[in-house]
């Protein structure tokens, strides 16, 4: 389950219709796809659902209230679905990427006054000092979907360069 849309702003910045749209895509979209797939997953020897969540579900990011709320719902839904379907042989996990270097990030940065500086700030926010690559997220999704992860369910796996768990001191000038 990888469909998702973003939103920028505090809780007061996004109107109700935008809240409905983001929650419809990011949460209900996941529900609809999983619901349709469940009969096939039950028939599979290796039923697995991998939800693409976000570091926004576990870290307070400024100007991301709506997006964070939707991804928090994805995280909670992942855990509930894992509990509901584990005895049917269906594993449910999620991946929590940090800032991934995608065209979507480029579109966010392009209209800023200094896109290069904004990209550098995003990279610096992640402890390993760079944006996550799409391939780094993809290999984790493939692993979680594979029989090699047969005992992994109800897990949120961060692919974020340490953003979720590390608190580094700033580098001295």
Secondary structure, 3 states (H helix, E strand, C coil): CCCCCCCCECCCCCCHHHHHHHHHHHHHHHHHHHHHHHHHHHHCCCEEEEEECCHHHCCCCCCEHHHHHHHHHHHHHHHHHHHHHHHHCEEEEEEEECCECCHHHHHHHHCCCCHHHHHHHHHHHCCCCCCECHHHHHHHHHHHHCHHHCCCCCCEEEECCCCCCCCCCCCCC
